[in-house]
Amino acid sequence: MQIKLLSIVAAVALAFATAAQAQSTAPSGKPSVDRKEMKAERDRIEADYKAAKARCSTMKGDAKEACEADAKGKENVAKAELENKFEPSPAHARKIDEAKAEHEYKVSKEKCDASKGKEESACEKEAKAKYERAKADIKAKHAASDRKAASGSSK
């Protein structure tokens, strides 16, 4: 009876020691990057892009170009979000916002090609103005974090 009790106590103590050692060897401050999970996410993004591009193949002309721009933009946004998921930082958050703004701009610009003459020109100017406003908003939104990063690196 005592031997069984001692062996159970020893097993429990060994389990706790192993768990404590595993926690102490984990890197502190940063989330651990699971390379397999990250690769799986990248592969999923690539597959989604290929499927979206394949859906565009049945279209013609300006609609096809807009569809392809949309697919590529969504891929770029997903990649930026993936980086931020596994390595969160203000720089990666900014890249997400920039990718979204660029995606919207490129799709809008391609849709403008369906118009002709003055309508096309006006449409492209409006798309460019929205893109410039979005870039200014992103710059303002991330200015505080940019200043913190700059002052933190000079210390």
Secondary structure, 3 states (H helix, E strand, C coil): CHHHHHHHHHHHHHHHHHHHHHHHHCCCCCCCCCHHHHHHHHHHHHHHHHHHHHHHCCCCHHHHHHHHHHHHHHHHHHHHHHHHHHCCCHHHHHHHHHHHHHHHHHHHHHHHCCCCCHHHHHHHHHHHHHHHHHHHHHHHHHHHHHHHHHHHHCC
